[in-house]
Amino acid sequence: MAYNLRRIRTAKGISQERLAADSGVDRAYVSQIETEKFAVTVDVLDRLADVLGCTIAEFLAGVDAGSQPPAPLPRGRRPKL
């Protein structure tokens, strides 16, 4: 589940901070979910999925044994336009 959450989030270019703010979840909690330090409730999964535009089922999909972890987003803030 943690792998798929991070994969979907990074593929959409959404930072943990933005995901947390838009879903009403603490940023540290999002990080702990992605690093498998905390279990997550269905309510939180639903809020995260809503922000990411996916279903909870996508978080729970199986992962191939040889899959590499998703690459992190570039560090730093985006430049102001």
C-alpha positions, -999 to 999 in steps of 0.1 A, spaced: 0 0 0 28 25 9 46 18 -24 15 25 -44 7 57 -25 42 70 -32 42 58 -68 9 76 -75 18 107 -56 52 112 -73 37 103 -108 13 132 -104 41 155 -91 24 161 -58 46 167 -27 38 151 6 32 186 19 6 194 -8 -11 160 -4 -13 165 34 -27 200 31 -53 191 5 -64 160 23 -64 175 58 -38 150 70 -6 159 89 25 159 65 45 138 90 16 112 90 18 110 52 55 104 54 50 77 81 23 60 59 47 59 29 75 45 51 52 19 66 57 32 102 20 36 108 -12 18 97 -38 40 80 -75 41 83 -99 37 54 -111 73 61 -76 86 55 -71 64 25 -103 78 10 -91 114 16 -57 107 0 -73 89 -30 -97 118 -35 -69 143 -37 -48 120 -60 -78 113 -82 -76 76 -78 -94 48 -60 -84 31 -27 -81 -1 -47 -52 14 -66 -33 17 -32 -40 -19 -24 -30 -33 -58 -2 -59 -58 34 -49 -64 58 -70 -85 86 -84 -63 114 -68 -83 98 -33 -85 121 -4 -78 109 22 -53 94 53 -70 120 82 -75 115 111 -51 104 145 -63 131 171 -67 139 189 -34 130 225 -27 101 246 -34 88 254 -69 98 288 -82 71 315 -79 55 325 -112 
